[in-house]
Amino acid sequence: MGKIIGITGGIASGKSTVTNFLRQKGFQVVDADQLVHQLQKPGERLYQVLVQHFGQEIILENGELNRPLLASLIFSNPEEREWSKRTQGEIIREELAALREQLAQTEAIFFMDIPLLFEQDYATWFDETWLVYVDHDIQLERFMKRDQLSKEVAQSRLATQWSLEEKKSLASHALDNNGNQNQLLDQVAFLLEGGDSCARD
């Protein structure tokens, strides 16, 4: 059984910088968001349950899902958010579990990038959990800039996830991303070299 490390963070905390670096180093990284996008393609499992639930209005002319509309329908309604978390969450967990089992057979160490790792009880899946941490004000600013959002909308989206402060106490390691990219990646390199259990052959 390979060593499995879970990576998490929050919106605009810098997770993709870490996962891109790990891939460049030759590690396998399962991306839960990417998996969700795949499963939301026409005909796939999540696409089917979403269209069944919300109706044809969430389908664009090209057959793809209207993601901005879908996000606003889910984020603006606590009941829909609960439905989405439960229904989509169950399918995503099944698919991630299959990938995890598959990689555990072939990889000495691999990573799974799961944004809601703690919120959705994935922590027990992993030997270690790494949190990409950033102060709230910096996170808010980066999120507004990245997605061209107003402060109000950005704050309401951030409020749907646990704060990074809460997650910090649960993670095995917190990677501080308040500085620049090199400072963040130095911490990743340090963890990779920091013990035989994390070293590549």
Secondary structure, DSSP 8 states (H G I E B T S, - for coil): --EEEEEE--TTSSHHHHHHHHHHTT--EEEHHHHHHHHTSTTSHHHHHHHHHH-GGGB-TTSSB-HHHHHHHHHT-HHHHHHHHHHHHHHHHHHHHHHHHHHHHH-SEEEEE-TTTTTTT-GGG-SEEEEEE--HHHHHHHHHHHHT--HHHHHHHHTTS--HHHHHTT-SEEEE-SS-HHHHHHHHHHHHHSSGGG---
